[in-house]
Amino acid sequence: MAKKKTRLIQNKDGPFYVDSSCINCGSCWQINPQSFLPAGNNAYVFNQPKGSKEVYQALLALIDCPVGAIGAPKTITQNCALDIFPIPITKHPAGEVFYCGWSSRLSYGASSWLITRPEGNILIDSPRSSPELAKEIKKMGGINQMILTHRDDVADHHYWAKTFKCNRWIHIDDSDAAPASETKVTGKTELQIGRQFKLIPTPGHTPGSMVSVLGDKEQIVFSGDHLWWNPKKKVLVASKEYCWWDWNEQLKSVEKLLGLEVSWLLPGHGYAKKFEPGEWQKAVEKTLHYGESKNRRKTHCH
């Protein structure tokens, strides 16, 4: 739990605050950008929530925080329900998508997503182990498949596999991070998993990075750490700075996604983004142009 005595001085005066244990993973300012912002090595409250709706959003961030760095008076938190997650994000003919919350420190606060569908629910990456979240997911039909987008965001996958006896998918080139996974994807060819859901290997950030795609039209892309949105610059980000393996390969993997018809991008880290028709292709082309200009100087990330 956050400690008032270590409250960061950047916080705006008021009941909600971030303390010095913050690791600036991004979970709070992604889920509640109206109240939280990053600043250097931590996040802070720049705008105190007003009214029940804004307080609700701040409480989502408080529960989601993987290190318990967000605090508020007991008069506010005592009425906070721990079954608040998963929260709905969007509906698609191929399935409904929810944000799981309960981010894990083991994955540096990475986002995880639940897809509910008649043929079996899919969990994208791992939240931290949470009986409260597991209880809610059970009510929603459990988990049939679990996709691990890359080695960094496997977190508490053992807990979810044991709780729901679900089949875990990970690329073989990242499988040493989750060797007990039941299914290991090989090669670079996209793989269809049932109706309107596929995996696309996108090596670069790590050798075994993959994105998941829901739907045949107006698709929803779960990108792990391969891509995310920067709302300030209004650009799609493939980061050379946070590329842990091979920048050349990552650019090639970005290019593989040009032909998709994307309505939503839901990443592991960074902001999500809803795309209008035709906007995705322009964003990808802009990212490739920028990435290739950086690539002229140096080809590999370290």
C-alpha positions, 0 to 999 in steps of 0.5 A, a space after each residue: 500500500 502507498 504511504 502518505 509519508 513518502 508522497 511525491 511532491 509533484 502530486 496535486 494537493 488532494 486525496 489521491 497521490 502517488 508515493 516514491 515506490 512508483 516504478 512508472 510502468 504506465 498502468 495508471 496514466 494509461 487507464 486514467 489519463 485524466 488524473 495521472 501523468 508520467 514525470 521522469 522515473 515516476 507517475 503523479 496525480 496532476 488532476 484530482 478526480 472530481 465526482 463519482 465517475 472520476 473517482 471510479 477511474 482513479 480507483 481503477 488505477 489504484 487497484 491496477 498498480 502493480 506496486 501499490 504506489 497509489 494512495 487515498 484516504 480510507 473513507 474513499 478506498 473502503 468502498 472500493 470493490 476488488 471485483 471491479 475488473 475486468 472492465 469492457 473495452 469494445 465489442 466485436 462480432 468475433 468477441 468482446 474485449 475486456 481489460 483485466 487490470 491487476 497488472 504484475 510487477 513481474 511484467 513491469 505493469 504490462 496490460 493484459 486483455 480478455 476476449 470472451 467468445 462462444 468458442 472459448 475465451 482467450 487471455 492475452 498476456 498475464 495479469 498478476 495472480 488474483 483470486 478476485 480477478 479469477 472469480 470474475 473471469 470464471 463467471 465470464 466463462 473462464 479461459 480456454 487459451 492464453 497467448 503470451 505475446 513475448 518473454 517480458 509479459 509472461 508474469 504469473 502465467 503459471 497461476 492462470 494455467 493452473 486455475 483454468 487449465 488453459 492452453 498456453 501459446 508462446 513462440 519457441 524463440 521466447 519459450 525459455 521464459 515460459 517453458 511449461 507452455 503447452 504450445 510453442 509457435 515456430 517460424 514466421 508464418 501467421 497461424 490461424 487459431 479457430 474462427 477469426 483469431 490468428 497469431 502473427 510472429 513479429 520478431 524484433 523487440 524480442 526474437 519470439 514476439 507475436 501479435 494477436 489479431 481478432 476478427 477478419 474485418 475492423 480487426 483488433 490487434 493485441 501488440 504486446 510490446 511490438 507497437 503502441 500509440 503515442 497520443 501526444 505526437 499522434 504516432 504509432 510507436 515501434 521503439 528502437 530504444 526499447 528494442 531488446 533484440 534486433 531493430 532491423 527485424 522489428 521494422 520488417 515485422 511492422 511492415 507485415 502488418 500494413 495489410 491489416 484492417 485495424 479498428 483497435 490497437 491494444 498494446 502491453 505497454 503504452 497507450 491503446 488507440 481506436 483507429 478510423 477506417 484507413 488511418 491504420 495504414 497511414 500510421 504504419 507507413 509513417 512509423 516505417 518511414 521514421 524507423 528506416 531513417 533511424 536505421 541508416 545509422 545503426 542496425 542492431 539494438 542492444 
